[in-house]
Amino acid sequence: MKLGIISNTNRNLDHLIGLTRAAIKKGHEVMIFSMDDGTELAESSRFKVLCRLDNVTISICRHSAEEHKVQIENIPREIVCGSQFNNAVMIGEADKVLVL
């Protein structure tokens, strides 16, 4: 199963990490898209670790990140700084989508 997670807040990092780890432990693929306040998570070392896990892909909305003063140059290259197009692709490919 492909699980899509949309993170539009910076308040649920523990849940995001827990859900991601539980899903990949069960053999699922996880796709994360962060936008709005959720782009601030990309500056967290705990969030950055997720992009290096097998079967996890992460993209963020560059426009939202810029609006929230996220230091894009400090984001690992494994995290795609894209647009809402990345969100649309994730939703199209995911079997289930959660919003945090």
LINPE-V144788 format. One record per backbone hydrogen bond with DSSP energy under -0.5 kcal/mol. NH is the residue of the N-H (numbers start at 1). CO is the residue of the C=O. If there is no record, write none. Layout:
# LINPE-V144788
NH,CO + NH,CO
This chain:
# LINPE-V144788
3,1 + 3,29 + 4,2 + 4,96 + 5,31 + 6,98 + 7,5 + 7,33 + 8,6 + 16,12 + 17,13 + 18,14 + 19,15 + 20,16 + 21,17 + 22,18 + 23,19 + 24,20 + 25,21 + 26,22 + 27,24 + 28,23 + 29,1 + 30,55 + 31,3 + 32,57 + 33,5 + 34,59 + 35,7 + 37,8 + 38,35 + 39,36 + 40,37 + 41,38 + 42,39 + 43,40 + 44,41 + 48,44 + 49,45 + 50,46 + 50,47 + 51,47 + 51,48 + 52,49 + 53,50 + 56,53 + 57,30 + 58,78 + 59,32 + 60,80 + 61,34 + 62,60 + 62,82 + 65,61 + 66,62 + 67,63 + 68,64 + 69,66 + 70,65 + 72,70 + 74,71 + 75,72 + 79,76 + 80,58 + 80,78 + 82,60 + 82,80 + 86,83 + 87,83 + 88,84 + 89,85 + 90,86 + 91,87 + 92,88 + 93,89 + 94,90 + 95,2 + 96,2 + 98,4 + 100,6 + 100,98
